[in-house]
Amino acid sequence: MVDEAMFGRLLPKETSFFDFFEQHARLTVEGCKEFTSLVATAANIEAKARRIQDIEHETDVITHRCVEALHRTFITPIQRDDIHRLITKMDDIMDFVEAASERITLYELTVMTPEVRDLADVLYRAAQEVEEACKGLRNLKSPEALLRKCIDINRLENEADAILRRAVARLFKEEKDPIAVIKWKEIYENLENATDRCEDVANIIEGVVLENA
């Protein structure tokens, strides 16, 4: 007869993938908030960029732990592919935020544009919605509310798209220094890419909700 205690030790410990999602989302909100502070005042840029880099590293660790746990877990609360896609798309958000802050530092930009502030604000709001959506994913008791969160994230991504178009148009029209055009265009695109990833996360969550409805 199999010893039950021994059998229990052979099974992997239960892993809460929802904990990984929520921890990651909480850090992402913190990173986006730090970026909005960086571009709002253009003060202590290097210190804030270092903090954003630290947060990005922390989210990387969570992503790696989540993927490792996925390989060790036999039964998952949602589809394995959805877990992997969700955590990696979430990780991309902070990658782009960190890339934007790094370039502001490397390019020694000290005068911020209205457009970079607007993009940072939209991204911060999108990250907050992603965090709330991740919390709702844990039990799926309010699928309608969760789907509304996904719609809100999609709306914010559209808002970021519009800001990017206006920002690039203004750069080409008003900026006389071609190097400055290249620098700011790259930063704008990193921020818009981050909101794109928020939308990707929303689309994955929407799929999970509909599959489990």
NUTORNU-601166 format. One record per residue: x, y, z of N, C-alpha, C in turn. Coordinates in pm, whole numbers, plus 50000, padded with zeros to 5 digits. Layout:
+-------+-------+-------+-------+-------+-------+-------+-------+-------+
!   n.X !   n.Y !   n.Z !  ca.X !  ca.Y !  ca.Z !   c.X !   c.Y !   c.Z !
+-------+-------+-------+-------+-------+-------+-------+-------+-------+
!     X !     Y !     Z !     X !     Y !     Z !     X !     Y !     Z !
...
+-------+-------+-------+-------+-------+-------+-------+-------+-------+
***
This chain:
+-------+-------+-------+-------+-------+-------+-------+-------+-------+
!   n.X !   n.Y !   n.Z !  ca.X !  ca.Y !  ca.Z !   c.X !   c.Y !   c.Z !
+-------+-------+-------+-------+-------+-------+-------+-------+-------+
! 50085 ! 49880 ! 50000 ! 50000 ! 50000 ! 50000 ! 50089 ! 50125 ! 50000 !
! 50055 ! 50223 ! 49918 ! 50136 ! 50344 ! 49909 ! 50117 ! 50429 ! 50032 !
! 50228 ! 50471 ! 50092 ! 50224 ! 50560 ! 50207 ! 50174 ! 50697 ! 50161 !
! 50063 ! 50746 ! 50220 ! 50003 ! 50871 ! 50175 ! 50095 ! 50990 ! 50196 !
! 50167 ! 50990 ! 50309 ! 50258 ! 51102 ! 50337 ! 50368 ! 51107 ! 50232 !
! 50420 ! 50987 ! 50196 ! 50526 ! 50983 ! 50095 ! 50472 ! 51028 ! 49959 !
! 50348 ! 50983 ! 49929 ! 50288 ! 51022 ! 49802 ! 50270 ! 51174 ! 49796 !
! 50230 ! 51234 ! 49909 ! 50213 ! 51379 ! 49915 ! 50342 ! 51453 ! 49891 !
! 50453 ! 51397 ! 49938 ! 50583 ! 51463 ! 49919 ! 50627 ! 51456 ! 49773 !
! 50581 ! 51353 ! 49702 ! 50619 ! 51339 ! 49562 ! 50548 ! 51439 ! 49472 !
! 50429 ! 51483 ! 49514 ! 50354 ! 51578 ! 49435 ! 50413 ! 51718 ! 49453 !
! 50414 ! 51799 ! 49347 ! 50464 ! 51935 ! 49361 ! 50376 ! 52018 ! 49452 !
! 50437 ! 52109 ! 49528 ! 50358 ! 52197 ! 49612 ! 50271 ! 52286 ! 49524 !
! 50151 ! 52316 ! 49576 ! 50058 ! 52397 ! 49499 ! 50118 ! 52534 ! 49472 !
! 50109 ! 52576 ! 49349 ! 50160 ! 52705 ! 49309 ! 50044 ! 52795 ! 49271 !
! 50041 ! 52915 ! 49327 ! 49936 ! 53009 ! 49290 ! 49989 ! 53099 ! 49180 !
! 49952 ! 53068 ! 49059 ! 49993 ! 53152 ! 48947 ! 49930 ! 53290 ! 48957 !
! 49815 ! 53298 ! 49024 ! 49751 ! 53428 ! 49041 ! 49836 ! 53520 ! 49129 !
! 49908 ! 53461 ! 49224 ! 50001 ! 53541 ! 49305 ! 50109 ! 53603 ! 49217 !
! 50161 ! 53523 ! 49126 ! 50264 ! 53575 ! 49034 ! 50208 ! 53692 ! 48952 !
! 50088 ! 53673 ! 48897 ! 50028 ! 53778 ! 48814 ! 50009 ! 53907 ! 48895 !
! 49956 ! 53892 ! 49016 ! 49926 ! 54010 ! 49097 ! 50052 ! 54080 ! 49144 !
! 50153 ! 54004 ! 49184 ! 50280 ! 54064 ! 49226 ! 50345 ! 54140 ! 49110 !
! 50342 ! 54077 ! 48995 ! 50401 ! 54139 ! 48875 ! 50328 ! 54268 ! 48840 !
! 50194 ! 54261 ! 48840 ! 50114 ! 54378 ! 48805 ! 50135 ! 54492 ! 48904 !
! 50146 ! 54459 ! 49032 ! 50167 ! 54562 ! 49135 ! 50300 ! 54634 ! 49112 !
! 50404 ! 54558 ! 49081 ! 50535 ! 54619 ! 49054 ! 50531 ! 54703 ! 48926 !
! 50458 ! 54656 ! 48827 ! 50447 ! 54731 ! 48702 ! 50382 ! 54866 ! 48725 !
! 50277 ! 54868 ! 48807 ! 50213 ! 54996 ! 48841 ! 50314 ! 55087 ! 48910 !
! 50392 ! 55031 ! 49000 ! 50495 ! 55111 ! 49069 ! 50596 ! 55168 ! 48970 !
! 50638 ! 55084 ! 48874 ! 50735 ! 55129 ! 48775 ! 50679 ! 55238 ! 48686 !
! 50553 ! 55224 ! 48644 ! 50490 ! 55326 ! 48559 ! 50470 ! 55456 ! 48636 !
! 50436 ! 55443 ! 48764 ! 50421 ! 55563 ! 48848 ! 50555 ! 55636 ! 48861 !
! 50661 ! 55560 ! 48877 ! 50795 ! 55620 ! 48887 ! 50831 ! 55692 ! 48758 !
! 50791 ! 55633 ! 48645 ! 50821 ! 55697 ! 48517 ! 50742 ! 55827 ! 48502 !
! 50615 ! 55828 ! 48544 ! 50537 ! 55952 ! 48535 ! 50601 ! 56061 ! 48621 !
! 50657 ! 56022 ! 48734 ! 50727 ! 56119 ! 48820 ! 50852 ! 56171 ! 48751 !
! 50923 ! 56081 ! 48684 ! 51046 ! 56119 ! 48615 ! 51019 ! 56226 ! 48509 !
! 50916 ! 56206 ! 48428 ! 50890 ! 56300 ! 48319 ! 50811 ! 56423 ! 48365 !
! 50746 ! 56412 ! 48480 ! 50666 ! 56525 ! 48529 ! 50755 ! 56640 ! 48576 !
! 50864 ! 56605 ! 48643 ! 50949 ! 56708 ! 48703 ! 51087 ! 56719 ! 48640 !
! 51130 ! 56612 ! 48571 ! 51266 ! 56604 ! 48516 ! 51371 ! 56628 ! 48625 !
! 51334 ! 56591 ! 48748 ! 51427 ! 56603 ! 48862 ! 51471 ! 56463 ! 48905 !
! 51596 ! 56453 ! 48949 ! 51651 ! 56325 ! 48996 ! 51630 ! 56214 ! 48892 !
! 51656 ! 56248 ! 48767 ! 51629 ! 56154 ! 48657 ! 51708 ! 56025 ! 48674 !
! 51836 ! 56035 ! 48704 ! 51918 ! 55914 ! 48713 ! 51872 ! 55824 ! 48826 !
! 51838 ! 55882 ! 48941 ! 51793 ! 55801 ! 49055 ! 51661 ! 55732 ! 49022 !
! 51571 ! 55803 ! 48957 ! 51442 ! 55743 ! 48921 ! 51459 ! 55635 ! 48814 !
! 51550 ! 55660 ! 48720 ! 51577 ! 55559 ! 48616 ! 51636 ! 55433 ! 48678 !
! 51720 ! 55450 ! 48780 ! 51777 ! 55332 ! 48848 ! 51667 ! 55254 ! 48920 !
! 51574 ! 55326 ! 48981 ! 51464 ! 55258 ! 49049 ! 51378 ! 55181 ! 48950 !
! 51352 ! 55241 ! 48834 ! 51275 ! 55173 ! 48729 ! 51349 ! 55048 ! 48683 !
! 51480 ! 55059 ! 48669 ! 51561 ! 54943 ! 48630 ! 51551 ! 54832 ! 48735 !
! 51556 ! 54871 ! 48863 ! 51543 ! 54773 ! 48970 ! 51407 ! 54702 ! 48965 !
! 51303 ! 54780 ! 48940 ! 51169 ! 54722 ! 48932 ! 51161 ! 54625 ! 48814 !
! 51220 ! 54664 ! 48702 ! 51221 ! 54576 ! 48584 ! 51290 ! 54444 ! 48616 !
! 51399 ! 54450 ! 48691 ! 51468 ! 54327 ! 48731 ! 51380 ! 54242 ! 48823 !
! 51308 ! 54308 ! 48913 ! 51218 ! 54235 ! 49003 ! 51108 ! 54165 ! 48925 !
! 51053 ! 54232 ! 48825 ! 50949 ! 54167 ! 48745 ! 51006 ! 54052 ! 48663 !
! 51130 ! 54065 ! 48619 ! 51196 ! 53954 ! 48550 ! 51204 ! 53831 ! 48638 !
! 51240 ! 53851 ! 48765 ! 51251 ! 53740 ! 48859 ! 51116 ! 53671 ! 48875 !
! 51010 ! 53749 ! 48889 ! 50876 ! 53691 ! 48904 ! 50840 ! 53611 ! 48778 !
! 50870 ! 53667 ! 48662 ! 50841 ! 53597 ! 48537 ! 50913 ! 53463 ! 48530 !
! 51041 ! 53463 ! 48563 ! 51119 ! 53339 ! 48561 ! 51064 ! 53236 ! 48659 !
! 51026 ! 53282 ! 48779 ! 50970 ! 53190 ! 48878 ! 50837 ! 53131 ! 48831 !
! 50757 ! 53215 ! 48767 ! 50629 ! 53169 ! 48715 ! 50648 ! 53062 ! 48607 !
! 50740 ! 53087 ! 48516 ! 50765 ! 52991 ! 48408 ! 50822 ! 52861 ! 48464 !
! 50912 ! 52871 ! 48561 ! 50967 ! 52752 ! 48625 ! 50857 ! 52671 ! 48694 !
! 50768 ! 52743 ! 48765 ! 50657 ! 52675 ! 48833 ! 50564 ! 52607 ! 48733 !
! 50547 ! 52671 ! 48617 ! 50461 ! 52613 ! 48513 ! 50515 ! 52478 ! 48467 !
! 50647 ! 52468 ! 48457 ! 50708 ! 52342 ! 48413 ! 50698 ! 52234 ! 48521 !
! 50681 ! 52274 ! 48646 ! 50676 ! 52178 ! 48756 ! 50534 ! 52138 ! 48795 !
! 50436 ! 52207 ! 48741 ! 50298 ! 52190 ! 48785 ! 50220 ! 52104 ! 48687 !
! 50153 ! 52000 ! 48740 ! 50076 ! 51910 ! 48654 ! 49941 ! 51970 ! 48615 !
! 49873 ! 52026 ! 48714 ! 49739 ! 52080 ! 48692 ! 49743 ! 52230 ! 48714 !
! 49695 ! 52306 ! 48617 ! 49699 ! 52452 ! 48626 ! 49555 ! 52506 ! 48629 !
! 49534 ! 52621 ! 48693 ! 49397 ! 52675 ! 48706 ! 49338 ! 52725 ! 48575 !
! 49423 ! 52768 ! 48484 ! 49381 ! 52807 ! 48349 ! 49477 ! 52740 ! 48251 !
! 49452 ! 52753 ! 48123 ! 49535 ! 52686 ! 48023 ! 49683 ! 52724 ! 48039 !
! 49769 ! 52624 ! 48025 ! 49912 ! 52646 ! 48042 ! 49964 ! 52754 ! 47946 !
! 49918 ! 52748 ! 47821 ! 49962 ! 52846 ! 47722 ! 49918 ! 52986 ! 47761 !
! 49799 ! 52999 ! 47820 ! 49751 ! 53130 ! 47863 ! 49838 ! 53185 ! 47976 !
! 49878 ! 53098 ! 48069 ! 49966 ! 53141 ! 48178 ! 50098 ! 53192 ! 48123 !
! 50156 ! 53117 ! 48031 ! 50286 ! 53157 ! 47975 ! 50276 ! 53286 ! 47896 !
! 50174 ! 53298 ! 47813 ! 50158 ! 53419 ! 47732 ! 50129 ! 53539 ! 47820 !
! 50047 ! 53518 ! 47923 ! 50009 ! 53630 ! 48009 ! 50129 ! 53686 ! 48085 !
! 50208 ! 53601 ! 48147 ! 50321 ! 53651 ! 48227 ! 50429 ! 53712 ! 48137 !
! 50448 ! 53659 ! 48018 ! 50552 ! 53715 ! 47930 ! 50508 ! 53848 ! 47870 !
! 50381 ! 53862 ! 47836 ! 50332 ! 53991 ! 47787 ! 50335 ! 54095 ! 47898 !
! 50302 ! 54055 ! 48019 ! 50313 ! 54146 ! 48132 ! 50457 ! 54192 ! 48151 !
! 50550 ! 54100 ! 48134 ! 50691 ! 54133 ! 48153 ! 50738 ! 54233 ! 48048 !
! 50682 ! 54224 ! 47929 ! 50720 ! 54317 ! 47823 ! 50688 ! 54462 ! 47858 !
! 50582 ! 54483 ! 47937 ! 50543 ! 54621 ! 47972 ! 50658 ! 54693 ! 48040 !
! 50714 ! 54630 ! 48144 ! 50823 ! 54696 ! 48217 ! 50951 ! 54702 ! 48134 !
! 50969 ! 54608 ! 48043 ! 51085 ! 54614 ! 47954 ! 51083 ! 54743 ! 47874 !
! 50967 ! 54778 ! 47821 ! 50956 ! 54900 ! 47740 ! 50965 ! 55027 ! 47826 !
! 50908 ! 55022 ! 47946 ! 50918 ! 55138 ! 48037 ! 51064 ! 55162 ! 48074 !
! 51133 ! 55054 ! 48106 ! 51275 ! 55066 ! 48142 ! 51356 ! 55117 ! 48023 !
! 51323 ! 55072 ! 47903 ! 51394 ! 55117 ! 47783 ! 51375 ! 55267 ! 47762 !
! 51252 ! 55316 ! 47786 ! 51225 ! 55459 ! 47770 ! 51303 ! 55541 ! 47872 !
! 51303 ! 55497 ! 47997 ! 51374 ! 55574 ! 48101 ! 51525 ! 55569 ! 48079 !
! 51574 ! 55456 ! 48033 ! 51717 ! 55443 ! 48006 ! 51761 ! 55541 ! 47896 !
! 51679 ! 55554 ! 47793 ! 51715 ! 55644 ! 47683 ! 51709 ! 55790 ! 47724 !
! 51615 ! 55824 ! 47810 ! 51612 ! 55962 ! 47860 ! 51742 ! 55993 ! 47934 !
! 51790 ! 55896 ! 48009 ! 51917 ! 55914 ! 48082 ! 52035 ! 55918 ! 47988 !
! 52043 ! 55820 ! 47898 ! 52158 ! 55811 ! 47806 ! 52166 ! 55933 ! 47714 !
! 52050 ! 55980 ! 47671 ! 52047 ! 56094 ! 47578 ! 52057 ! 56228 ! 47651 !
! 52062 ! 56221 ! 47786 ! 52077 ! 56340 ! 47870 ! 51968 ! 56443 ! 47841 !
! 51845 ! 56392 ! 47832 ! 51730 ! 56480 ! 47809 ! 51682 ! 56534 ! 47944 !
! 51673 ! 56663 ! 47955 ! 51632 ! 56725 ! 48081 ! 51507 ! 56811 ! 48068 !
! 51465 ! 56839 ! 47945 ! 51342 ! 56914 ! 47921 ! 51241 ! 56818 ! 47860 !
! 51134 ! 56790 ! 47935 ! 51036 ! 56692 ! 47890 ! 50931 ! 56758 ! 47800 !
! 50872 ! 56678 ! 47713 ! 50769 ! 56727 ! 47622 ! 50631 ! 56697 ! 47679 !
! 50530 ! 56774 ! 47638 ! 50393 ! 56742 ! 47683 ! 50352 ! 56601 ! 47642 !
! 50397 ! 56558 ! 47524 ! 50356 ! 56426 ! 47473 ! 50413 ! 56311 ! 47557 !
! 50535 ! 56325 ! 47605 ! 50591 ! 56216 ! 47685 ! 50517 ! 56208 ! 47818 !
! 50474 ! 56322 ! 47870 ! 50394 ! 56322 ! 47993 ! 50257 ! 56258 ! 47968 !
! 50197 ! 56291 ! 47853 ! 50065 ! 56234 ! 47821 ! 50074 ! 56083 ! 47803 !
! 50176 ! 56036 ! 47733 ! 50193 ! 55892 ! 47714 ! 50218 ! 55821 ! 47846 !
! 50298 ! 55882 ! 47933 ! 50326 ! 55823 ! 48064 ! 50199 ! 55813 ! 48146 !
! 50115 ! 55916 ! 48138 ! 49989 ! 55916 ! 48214 ! 49896 ! 55806 ! 48166 !
! 49882 ! 55792 ! 48035 ! 49795 ! 55687 ! 47980 ! 49848 ! 55549 ! 48018 !
! 49978 ! 55531 ! 48009 ! 50038 ! 55402 ! 48043 ! 50017 ! 55369 ! 48191 !
! 50032 ! 55467 ! 48276 ! 50012 ! 55445 ! 48419 ! 49868 ! 55400 ! 48446 !
! 49772 ! 55465 ! 48381 ! 49632 ! 55427 ! 48399 ! 49605 ! 55287 ! 48344 !
! 49668 ! 55254 ! 48231 ! 49652 ! 55120 ! 48174 ! 49710 ! 55014 ! 48267 !
! 49825 ! 55044 ! 48327 ! 49887 ! 54949 ! 48420 ! 49799 ! 54926 ! 48542 !
! 49734 ! 55032 ! 48590 ! 49642 ! 55016 ! 48703 ! 49525 ! 54926 ! 48665 !
! 49474 ! 54942 ! 48544 ! 49364 ! 54857 ! 48498 ! 49410 ! 54711 ! 48484 !
! 49533 ! 54692 ! 48438 ! 49588 ! 54556 ! 48428 ! 49595 ! 54492 ! 48566 !
! 49639 ! 54569 ! 48664 ! 49647 ! 54515 ! 48801 ! 49509 ! 54473 ! 48850 !
! 49408 ! 54557 ! 48828 ! 49272 ! 54522 ! 48871 ! 49220 ! 54400 ! 48796 !
! 49252 ! 54391 ! 48668 ! 49209 ! 54276 ! 48589 ! 49273 ! 54148 ! 48641 !
! 49401 ! 54156 ! 48678 ! 49470 ! 54038 ! 48731 ! 49408 ! 53992 ! 48863 !
! 49366 ! 54087 ! 48945 ! 49298 ! 54052 ! 49070 ! 49166 ! 53981 ! 49041 !
! 49094 ! 54028 ! 48940 ! 48966 ! 53967 ! 48905 ! 48980 ! 53831 ! 48843 !
! 49097 ! 53803 ! 48788 ! 49120 ! 53674 ! 48723 ! 49126 ! 53558 ! 48822 !
! 49152 ! 53591 ! 48948 ! 49172 ! 53486 ! 49049 ! 49049 ! 53397 ! 49067 !
! 48930 ! 53457 ! 49068 ! 48812 ! 53373 ! 49094 ! 48704 ! 53381 ! 48987 !
! 48713 ! 53479 ! 48898 ! 48618 ! 53494 ! 48787 ! 48474 ! 53502 ! 48834 !
! 48453 ! 53560 ! 48955 ! 48317 ! 53571 ! 49007 ! 48240 ! 53685 ! 48940 !
! 48313 ! 53782 ! 48884 ! 48246 ! 53895 ! 48818 ! 48299 ! 53908 ! 48676 !
! 48262 ! 53814 ! 48588 ! 48317 ! 53816 ! 48452 ! 48282 ! 53944 ! 48375 !
! 48161 ! 53999 ! 48400 ! 48121 ! 54120 ! 48328 ! 48211 ! 54237 ! 48367 !
! 48239 ! 54250 ! 48495 ! 48327 ! 54358 ! 48541 ! 48467 ! 54342 ! 48486 !
! 48513 ! 54218 ! 48480 ! 48647 ! 54190 ! 48428 ! 48656 ! 54222 ! 48279 !
! 48551 ! 54189 ! 48206 ! 48549 ! 54221 ! 48062 ! 48547 ! 54372 ! 48041 !
! 48480 ! 54445 ! 48131 ! 48481 ! 54592 ! 48120 ! 48621 ! 54648 ! 48142 !
! 48695 ! 54586 ! 48232 ! 48835 ! 54627 ! 48253 ! 48916 ! 54609 ! 48124 !
! 48893 ! 54498 ! 48058 ! 48964 ! 54471 ! 47932 ! 48929 ! 54575 ! 47826 !
! 48801 ! 54613 ! 47822 ! 48759 ! 54715 ! 47726 ! 48825 ! 54849 ! 47759 !
! 48834 ! 54880 ! 47889 ! 48899 ! 55006 ! 47931 ! 49046 ! 55008 ! 47890 !
! 49113 ! 54895 ! 47903 ! 49255 ! 54886 ! 47863 ! 49269 ! 54907 ! 47713 !
! 49180 ! 54846 ! 47637 ! 49183 ! 54865 ! 47491 ! 49160 ! 55011 ! 47455 !
! 49070 ! 55078 ! 47526 ! 49044 ! 55220 ! 47501 ! 49168 ! 55304 ! 47530 !
! 49238 ! 55271 ! 47637 ! 49359 ! 55345 ! 47673 ! 49469 ! 55323 ! 47569 !
! 49475 ! 55202 ! 47515 ! 49576 ! 55176 ! 47410 ! 49546 ! 55260 ! 47287 !
! 49418 ! 55274 ! 47253 ! 49380 ! 55360 ! 47141 ! 49417 ! 55505 ! 47168 !
! 49400 ! 55546 ! 47293 ! 49437 ! 55682 ! 47333 ! 49587 ! 55704 ! 47315 !
! 49666 ! 55605 ! 47354 ! 49812 ! 55615 ! 47339 ! 49850 ! 55620 ! 47191 !
! 49782 ! 55542 ! 47109 ! 49807 ! 55546 ! 46963 ! 49788 ! 55686 ! 46909 !
! 49679 ! 55751 ! 46950 ! 49648 ! 55886 ! 46900 ! 49753 ! 55986 ! 46947 !
! 49797 ! 55972 ! 47072 ! 49901 ! 56062 ! 47124 ! 50030 ! 56044 ! 47046 !
! 50065 ! 55918 ! 47018 ! 50188 ! 55891 ! 46943 ! 50183 ! 55956 ! 46805 !
! 50071 ! 55942 ! 46738 ! 50060 ! 56002 ! 46604 ! 50078 ! 56153 ! 46610 !
! 50012 ! 56217 ! 46708 ! 50026 ! 56363 ! 46721 ! 50168 ! 56402 ! 46760 !
! 50229 ! 56321 ! 46846 ! 50364 ! 56352 ! 46894 ! 50465 ! 56347 ! 46780 !
! 50457 ! 56242 ! 46698 ! 50551 ! 56228 ! 46587 ! 50527 ! 56337 ! 46482 !
! 50400 ! 56368 ! 46457 ! 50369 ! 56474 ! 46361 ! 50426 ! 56607 ! 46407 !
! 50415 ! 56636 ! 46537 ! 50469 ! 56762 ! 46589 ! 50621 ! 56765 ! 46583 !
! 50682 ! 56649 ! 46610 ! 50829 ! 56640 ! 46600 ! 50875 ! 56678 ! 46459 !
! 50815 ! 56616 ! 46360 ! 50857 ! 56641 ! 46222 ! 50827 ! 56785 ! 46179 !
! 50723 ! 56842 ! 46235 ! 50683 ! 56976 ! 46195 ! 50765 ! 57085 ! 46265 !
! 50794 ! 57065 ! 46395 ! 50851 ! 57173 ! 46475 ! 50996 ! 57154 ! 46515 !
! 51042 ! 57031 ! 46527 ! 51179 ! 57007 ! 46574 ! 51278 ! 57021 ! 46459 !
! 51373 ! 57112 ! 46474 ! 51471 ! 57139 ! 46368 ! 51593 ! 57047 ! 46375 !
! 51617 ! 56990 ! 46492 ! 51734 ! 56903 ! 46510 ! 51695 ! 56758 ! 46478 !
! 51747 ! 56700 ! 46370 ! 51708 ! 56562 ! 46334 ! 51746 ! 56459 ! 46439 !
! 51854 ! 56485 ! 46512 ! 51894 ! 56391 ! 46618 ! 51790 ! 56391 ! 46730 !
! 51739 ! 56507 ! 46763 ! 51635 ! 56517 ! 46866 ! 51509 ! 56444 ! 46822 !
! 51478 ! 56452 ! 46693 ! 51362 ! 56380 ! 46640 ! 51379 ! 56230 ! 46662 !
! 51497 ! 56179 ! 46631 ! 51524 ! 56036 ! 46647 ! 51512 ! 55994 ! 46793 !
! 51568 ! 56075 ! 46883 ! 51567 ! 56043 ! 47026 ! 51425 ! 56036 ! 47079 !
! 51348 ! 56140 ! 47055 ! 51213 ! 56145 ! 47111 ! 51120 ! 56043 ! 47046 !
! 51136 ! 56023 ! 46917 ! 51052 ! 55924 ! 46849 ! 51073 ! 55785 ! 46910 !
! 51197 ! 55752 ! 46940 ! 51226 ! 55622 ! 47001 ! 51162 ! 55610 ! 47139 !
! 51169 ! 55716 ! 47217 ! 51109 ! 55714 ! 47351 ! 50958 ! 55702 ! 47343 !
! 50897 ! 55782 ! 47256 ! 50753 ! 55774 ! 47238 ! 50710 ! 55632 ! 47199 !
! 50783 ! 55573 ! 47107 ! 50745 ! 55440 ! 47057 ! 50760 ! 55334 ! 47165 !
! 50860 ! 55346 ! 47250 ! 50873 ! 55252 ! 47362 ! 50752 ! 55260 ! 47454 !
! 50706 ! 55381 ! 47483 ! 50591 ! 55398 ! 47571 ! 50463 ! 55346 ! 47506 !
! 50447 ! 55372 ! 47377 ! 50329 ! 55322 ! 47308 ! 50333 ! 55169 ! 47299 !
! 50453 ! 55113 ! 47280 ! 50467 ! 54966 ! 47279 ! 50426 ! 54907 ! 47414 !
! 50457 ! 54979 ! 47522 ! 50419 ! 54932 ! 47655 ! 50267 ! 54926 ! 47668 !
! 50197 ! 55028 ! 47614 ! 50050 ! 55024 ! 47619 ! 49996 ! 54915 ! 47527 !
! 50065 ! 54888 ! 47418 ! 50028 ! 54775 ! 47331 ! 50029 ! 54644 ! 47410 !
! 50132 ! 54628 ! 47491 ! 50142 ! 54504 ! 47571 ! 50032 ! 54498 ! 47676 !
! 49992 ! 54613 ! 47729 ! 49877 ! 54613 ! 47820 ! 49753 ! 54561 ! 47747 !
! 49737 ! 54603 ! 47623 ! 49624 ! 54555 ! 47544 ! 49636 ! 54405 ! 47519 !
! 49757 ! 54357 ! 47491 ! 49778 ! 54212 ! 47473 ! 49735 ! 54135 ! 47598 !
! 49773 ! 54188 ! 47714 ! 49735 ! 54126 ! 47841 ! 49583 ! 54122 ! 47853 !
! 49519 ! 54234 ! 47820 ! 49373 ! 54241 ! 47828 ! 49309 ! 54138 ! 47735 !
! 49362 ! 54122 ! 47616 ! 49306 ! 54026 ! 47521 ! 49319 ! 53882 ! 47572 !
! 49433 ! 53852 ! 47636 ! 49451 ! 53718 ! 47692 ! 49352 ! 53694 ! 47806 !
! 49338 ! 53793 ! 47894 ! 49245 ! 53781 ! 48007 ! 49102 ! 53767 ! 47955 !
! 49067 ! 53843 ! 47854 ! 48934 ! 53833 ! 47795 ! 48910 ! 53691 ! 47742 !
! 49009 ! 53632 ! 47677 ! 48997 ! 53496 ! 47627 ! 48976 ! 53396 ! 47739 !
! 49048 ! 53414 ! 47851 ! 49034 ! 53325 ! 47966 ! 48893 ! 53335 ! 48023 !
! 48845 ! 53457 ! 48034 ! 48710 ! 53479 ! 48089 ! 48606 ! 53409 ! 48000 !
! 48616 ! 53428 ! 47871 ! 48516 ! 53370 ! 47781 ! 48525 ! 53218 ! 47779 !
! 48646 ! 53165 ! 47791 ! 48663 ! 53019 ! 47793 ! 48602 ! 52957 ! 47917 !
! 48603 ! 53033 ! 48025 ! 48556 ! 52978 ! 48154 ! 48417 ! 53029 ! 48192 !
! 48352 ! 53097 ! 48099 ! 48217 ! 53151 ! 48128 ! 48116 ! 53037 ! 48141 !
+-------+-------+-------+-------+-------+-------+-------+-------+-------+
***
